[in-house]
Structures are given as C-alpha cells and as structure tokens.
Amino acid sequence: IDLIKMVNNICAIQARMGSNRLPGKSLFKLGNETIIERCYIAASYVDLFSSVVVLTSNESKDDELCNYLENKNINYKRGSLNNVLSRFSNVIKDTKADNIVRLTGDNPLIDPEIIEGVLKKHLDNNSEYTSNIFERNFPRGNDVECISGKTLLSLEKENLNEEDKEHVTLFIRKNIKNYKFTEYKINKKINFPDARLTIDYIEDYKLISKIYKDLNLESKKNSYLEIDQYLSKNKDLMKINSGIEQTKINNISW
C-alpha cells in the first residue's frame, strides 16, 4: 500500500443541480446529510486518494451546490456543463494525477470497499482503464471507473462527438479493445445484484432513504453486503423503483 500511496490518485465525483429527471437531487437530504455529502464521505474512506473533489458546472444553477460544498469544506471545481470530459481533463492537469477514479453524485450508497477494489486492481495491473460496469455482479449505484491520467488526457486528441464529451469514458468503452482494460468484479455472492441503488427518479430516492434510515447509515460506512442482507429480509421494498428503466447511452444501459 505504501508504494500505491506514492502514486498520485485522485477521486472526482461528477454532480450537478440541473438534472432533467430529478432537479436539485445533489442536495436532497438523507438524515442530516445530503446525497452529495454521502458520496463524498464514501470516497473519503479510501485512504489511497491524495484528494477527493466534486466536479460541477459553471451554470448559475450550481451556485447553490458550490455554496453548500464550501460550507462543508468539500473540495470542488467548476467547468463546462456539457463537456464533462473537460472537467476531468482540467482537474488532472491541475493536480498532475497519475490516475483518476470517477464516481457520480447520484450513488450515495456506494461501498468504499468497491471503490478501493477498483483502484487497487487498476494499479496492480498497470491498466489504462478499470471498471466494474461491463459485466455487473453488484447493484447499480456502486459504479466505479478508474482511468490513468495519461489515457484520459489522450482523449483530447480524438475526434469526439457531443455524447463522448458528456459521458466522460464513453469513447474508451466504445473502443475498449484499444486500451489496456481490467474488469473488477465483487468476489462475494449476493442475492440482489440487480437492485437499483442509484438516484435518478423520486422512487429511487424513496427506496434509498428507507435503506439509509433503517440501517442507520449516518453513523457508519455503506456496505453492499449489509444492504443485500437487508433487502433479502425486505424484498417488497424493491418494488418501489422496479418500474424504472435505466437510461441508455449509445443504446447500452451502462
């Protein structure tokens, strides 16, 4: 681990207030915390990052989010609304990061163990891109991607379309054969790998609020195993958001 710590790894959480489906969700409450704060706390448990930063936009809609982050002493940077890739490129240039872990601000139940697992696998294999989103064996809402800084900056030279710029790693995923890619899977069998634990719609927020409250997560870190056991005893809860279909990008539900 000490060798790993000599490498400059940063974690960037992408978030904005102007979500079309659920505006303002970053600041929705979970107990005394907010969704974005919970994501930040989860990433901060991993002691392999030199910094954790929220990447948001320059739009006035995100002023409220930035004021909140400032009050909470949470590191943030602002950039282009639609060219999200440039937000990541800029933070890599600013921090000279060797690797960047990408999280999104709508996954407040993400397990720090999975974040750490993806990063370590990436470093062990000296990969350009490592993720757990190709063949899922874990609930949606634990999505983690790790990209080497050099690889992410190399995208600036590619002929990218608007979608590639908005969905930071889409170009890499579409051309995965051209990259040194490592896949991460959780090694424990769980009962509900198809549970939906991300927040895009109000039904998602209702389910996550219930899990958060019942498991008293405010005072401890998220555990996908604990959540899975809870869902095993409360199967009906998953009906709350079972009718929701994941948005497709490039005709694929990532």
SEPA-474846 format. One record per residue (C-alpha): residue in three letters; x, y, z. Coordinates in steps of 0.05 Angstrom, whole numbers, plus 5000, padded with zeros to 4 digits. Layout:
! residues N
ALAXYZ
...
! end
This chain:
! residues 254
ILE500050005000
ASP505750485014
LEU508050404942
ILE500950534919
LYS500851164960
MET506951424924
VAL502551474862
ASN498152084857
ASN491051814855
ILE485152284858
CYS477652164862
ALA472852604824
ILE465352594837
GLN461252874780
ALA455053254803
ARG450253804782
MET443654104805
GLY440454144736
SER438553414728
ASN432753354679
ARG429452784716
LEU430453004788
PRO432853724793
GLY436853914855
LYS437853184877
SER445153314899
LEU442453684960
PHE436653224977
LYS437053015049
LEU438952335076
GLY438252415151
ASN442553015169
GLU446952905108
THR445753045035
ILE446552584975
ILE452852924951
GLU455852935022
ARG454552195028
CYS458152054962
TYR463952484986
ILE464252115053
ALA464351445018
ALA470251644975
SER473851955034
TYR474151285070
VAL479151045017
ASP485851275042
LEU489351184975
PHE487051854946
SER491152484951
SER484752864942
VAL477252784932
VAL473853324891
VAL466853464867
LEU466653684794
THR460654114777
SER458854624724
ASN459555384715
GLU451955454708
SER448555914758
LYS444155314778
ASP450255014810
ASP451855624854
GLU447555334909
LEU451354674906
CYS458055034908
ASN455955464968
TYR453954835004
LEU460454484988
GLU464355095011
ASN460655095078
LYS462254365087
ASN469554455068
ILE468653975010
ASN473654094953
TYR470254264886
LYS471954524817
ARG467354814764
GLY467554734689
SER463554634626
LEU456354394634
ASN456053944573
ASN463453784561
VAL464153394626
LEU470453064599
SER473853744601
ARG472353804676
PHE476153154686
SER481853354640
ASN482654014676
VAL482953704745
ILE488253204720
LYS492453784693
ASP491554184758
THR493453604804
LYS498153224757
ALA494352604776
ASP497151934754
ASN490251624760
ILE483251884769
VAL477351504798
ARG470651734770
LEU464351704813
THR457652034801
GLY453952434853
ASP447552014849
ASN450451394884
PRO450151554958
LEU450250814980
ILE456750654944
ASP461150184984
PRO468250464997
GLU470749744992
ILE468749724919
ILE471950404904
GLU478350154935
GLY477849484900
VAL477349814831
LEU483150284845
LYS487749724871
LYS486149274813
HIS487749844766
LEU494449964799
ASP496249224805
ASN495049124731
ASN498049784709
SER491749894670
GLU489450474628
TYR482150364646
THR478949934701
SER471649894718
ASN466149454746
ILE460749664696
PHE461749194638
GLU459048554668
ARG455548744732
ASN455148274791
PHE453348824841
PRO447549314850
ARG447249924804
GLY449550504847
ASN456450214860
ASP459350424793
VAL466750594795
GLU471550744738
CYS478950874743
ILE482751184686
SER490151344681
GLY491252094675
LYS495252004612
THR489651594579
LEU484252094597
LEU488352674570
SER489652284506
LEU482152344491
GLU483253074475
LYS486752854410
GLU480952414389
ASN475152604344
LEU469752624398
ASN462352754389
GLU457953124438
GLU455952474473
ASP463252274482
LYS464552934516
GLU458452894560
HIS459552174582
VAL466852204603
THR469151494588
LEU464351324532
PHE469751364478
ILE474150884517
ARG468450404527
LYS466450414454
ASN473750284434
ILE475649844493
LYS479949374451
ASN484849954441
TYR486050034515
LYS489349624570
PHE482849464606
THR481749094671
GLU474948874696
TYR473248874770
LYS468048414800
ILE466048324872
ASN468147644897
LYS462347514944
LYS455747234921
ILE449947694935
ASN442447574929
PHE440448204893
PRO445848424843
ASP440148734802
ALA437849204858
ARG437449924835
LEU441150364886
THR442350994845
ILE438151624846
ASP435151854780
TYR427751884799
ILE423752034862
GLU422251284870
ASP429751154875
TYR430451694928
LYS424751384968
LEU428050694967
ILE434950964985
SER432151405041
LYS428750795071
ILE435150365068
TYR439250935096
LYS434551045154
ASP433350315172
LEU440750145171
ASN442550775209
LEU447950935157
GLU449251635182
SER453751355235
LYS457450835192
LYS460050685123
ASN456050375067
SER456649625059
TYR453749274998
LEU453448625038
GLU449448935094
ILE444749265044
ASP443948595008
GLN442148245073
TYR437148795089
LEU433848735020
SER433447975029
LYS429048095090
ASN425148655057
LYS424348434986
ASP417948834975
LEU421849484981
MET424949374913
LYS418149454882
ILE418650204899
ASN423250324839
SER422549674800
GLY418850004743
ILE424650454725
GLU428850304664
GLN436050544662
THR437351084611
LYS441250814552
ILE447551144525
ASN449650924456
ASN443950404460
ILE447050074521
SER444650114593
TRP451350234627
! end
